[in-house]
């Protein structure tokens, strides 16, 4: 399914991949990468692809809720938050996979309005669309 692209950006990984460096073309993102201890690495200061995915998905989903709020007639509270938890591990089919769970806080909204907002955002969020039918995304409203 084609996408009518309105924005593109680039980032380059160098070094050892998961234990290297990543930098966006404009330099606004410039991070050392480190393999977590849980994955056999040294751990310590640095990012990893799962942290970057969690940051991107949480920001994108919050933006999607704001984008659809007028359509569903539900205002997103100013103190709304989305926390993405991304897991990594081996797949039974071979190789590795990820898990994704979003925890959404919408203070002051009743449950029905919050659910309507989250469900609609999940249909338009680019990260949700990219992961759909590839992994189950948990959506928890707190």
C-alpha positions in Angstrom: 0.0 0.0 0.0 1.7 3.2 -1.2 2.3 6.2 1.2 2.1 9.8 0.0 5.3 10.8 1.8 5.3 14.3 3.2 8.4 14.0 5.4 11.6 12.0 5.3 14.6 11.8 7.6 17.7 9.8 7.9 19.8 8.3 10.6 23.1 6.4 10.2 24.4 3.6 12.5 28.1 3.0 12.7 30.5 0.9 14.7 29.3 -2.4 15.9 25.5 -1.9 15.3 24.0 -2.5 18.7 27.2 -1.4 20.4 28.1 1.5 18.1 26.7 4.9 17.4 23.6 6.4 15.7 23.2 9.9 14.4 20.4 11.7 12.5 21.3 13.6 9.4 20.7 16.9 11.1 22.6 15.9 14.3 19.7 16.5 16.6 19.8 12.8 17.5 23.4 11.7 18.3 23.6 8.7 20.6 26.0 6.0 21.7 24.5 2.6 21.6 25.1 -0.1 24.2 24.0 -3.7 24.4 22.0 -4.3 27.7 23.3 -6.8 30.2 20.2 -8.9 29.7 21.2 -9.4 26.1 24.8 -10.3 26.9 26.3 -6.9 26.6 28.1 -4.6 29.1 25.1 -2.4 29.8 25.7 1.1 31.1 25.1 4.5 29.5 23.7 4.5 26.0 20.6 3.8 24.0 19.5 0.7 22.0 17.0 0.1 19.2 14.3 -0.9 21.7 14.7 2.3 23.6 14.5 4.3 20.4 11.4 2.3 19.3 9.7 2.9 22.6 10.4 6.6 22.5 9.1 6.9 18.9 6.0 4.8 19.4 4.9 6.6 22.6 5.4 10.0 21.0 3.6 9.0 17.8 0.7 7.5 19.6 0.2 10.5 21.8 0.3 12.6 18.6 -2.3 10.3 17.0 -4.7 10.8 19.9 -4.3 14.5 19.6 -4.9 14.3 15.8 -8.1 12.3 16.1 -9.5 14.0 19.2 -11.8 16.4 17.3 -13.0 13.6 15.0 -14.2 11.5 18.0 -15.2 14.5 20.1 -12.9 13.8 23.0 -10.3 16.3 24.1 -6.9 14.9 25.1 -6.0 16.2 28.6 -2.9 18.3 28.7 -1.3 15.9 31.2 -2.0 12.8 29.1 0.9 10.4 28.7 1.8 7.3 26.7 4.4 4.9 27.9 5.6 2.2 25.5 7.3 -0.9 26.8 9.2 -2.8 24.1 10.4 -6.3 24.7 13.0 -8.3 22.7 13.5 -12.0 22.5 13.8 -15.2 20.4 10.9 -16.3 18.3 9.7 -19.9 18.3 9.9 -19.7 14.4 13.6 -18.7 14.7 15.3 -15.3 14.8 14.2 -12.5 17.1 11.1 -10.5 17.6 9.7 -7.7 19.7 6.7 -7.1 21.9 4.9 -3.8 22.4 2.7 -2.7 25.2 1.3 0.9 25.5 0.1 2.3 28.8 -2.1 5.3 28.2 -3.0 7.8 31.0 -5.8 10.2 30.2 -6.6 11.9 33.5 -10.1 13.2 33.9 -11.6 11.2 31.0 -14.3 8.7 31.6 -13.5 5.1 30.5 -15.8 5.1 27.4 -14.3 8.3 26.0 -10.8 7.2 26.7 -11.4 3.9 25.0 -12.9 5.6 22.0 -9.9 7.9 21.7 -7.4 5.1 22.1 -9.1 2.8 19.6 -9.3 5.5 17.0 -5.7 6.6 17.5 -4.6 2.9 17.2 -6.2 2.9 13.7 -4.3 5.9 12.4 -1.0 5.9 14.3 1.8 5.1 11.8 3.6 2.9 14.4 0.4 0.9 15.0 -0.1 0.5 11.3 3.5 -0.6 10.8 3.2 -3.2 13.5 -0.4 -4.4 12.7 -0.4 -8.1 11.8 3.3 -8.4 12.7 3.0 -8.2 16.5 0.3 -7.9 19.1 0.3 -4.4 20.7 -1.2 -4.3 24.2 -3.2 -1.1 24.9 -3.9 -0.4 28.6 -5.7 2.6 29.8 -4.9 3.6 33.4 
